[in-house]
Amino acid sequence: MDECLCVAVVDDHERLVGTLRSVTRSSRFRVVGPYAAHDRAVRGGADVVVVDLDRDDGHGLATLVRVCEEVRAARIIAATAERDPELGSAVINAGANGLLGSRANPADIEAGLRRAAAGELVLPDEHLPSLVERLRIGPAERLDAASIGSLTPRELQVLRALTYGESTAEIAASLGITAMTVQSHVKSVLTKLRVHSKVEAVRFAWRSGAIAMPATA
């Protein structure tokens, strides 16, 4: 059985806490909160911090930026019921691992929380075009291509799969290798690109132009 994840909610009301508790299985998730952005409980003990963008005070994005600046011991993901395609790029630029639809089906919410906890990018397809546009940079500004050039063909396959948002299990199945081998390749990719998470590796690949965006974008 998967380990239980502690999910801390940063919000100014109880609605999102209630939603997450109702759609996640208690044996796999423990949802706590809501907390203020500066609450000490947010800074330690949680595996994932969910910041609600649909705050009553209208300060959702500002709160997300503050949490991303102050919380280092947990993965951070935003949640919203809105479908504004600009939000995806905004939350990534803030430093979060992605965006979760608070009205998504329970299976998708659970999967999104687990992927965020694993350091993976969580972003609905409709948010990709805006993100791509914001990350485009000219050739003169491109990051050092030698880092990408140092990757083996298998590592490039794994990196490409990460840009498509595939999980470790999905990559293992598609490449016919074990999950442990995938994790080893990911670790090597992070080391060679000099980044610290899968999300940063994906940003590197997109910003450098080394790997094209998924066709869904």
ZIRAUR-V371327 format. One line per field, one symbol per residue. psi: psi as a letter, one per 30 degrees, with the letter a starting at -180 (. if undefined). burial: b if it has 16 or more other ideal C-beta (glycine too) atoms within 10 Angstrom, else e. Layout:
psi=???
burial=???
//
This chain:
psi=kklkkkjkkjlglfeeeeeeeffkkfffkjklalllegkffffkfkekkkjkfhlffgheeeeeeeeeefkfglkkklklflgjffeeeeeeffglfakkjfglleeeeeeeeeeeegglkjkkeffeeeeeeffkllefgkljfeeeffkleeeeeeeeeefggkleeeeeeefhlleeeeeeeeeeeeeefhlfleeeeeeeeeefgfklllff.
burial=eeeebebbbbbbeebbbebbbebbeeeebbbbbbbebeeeebbeebbbbbbbbbbeeeebbebbbbbbeebeebbbbbbbeeeeeebbbbbbebebbbbbbbebeeeebbebbbbbbbbbbbbbeebbbbbbeebeeeeeeebeeebbeebeeebbbbbbbbbbbbbbeebbeebebeeebbeebbebbbebbebebbbebbbbbbebbbbebeeeb
//
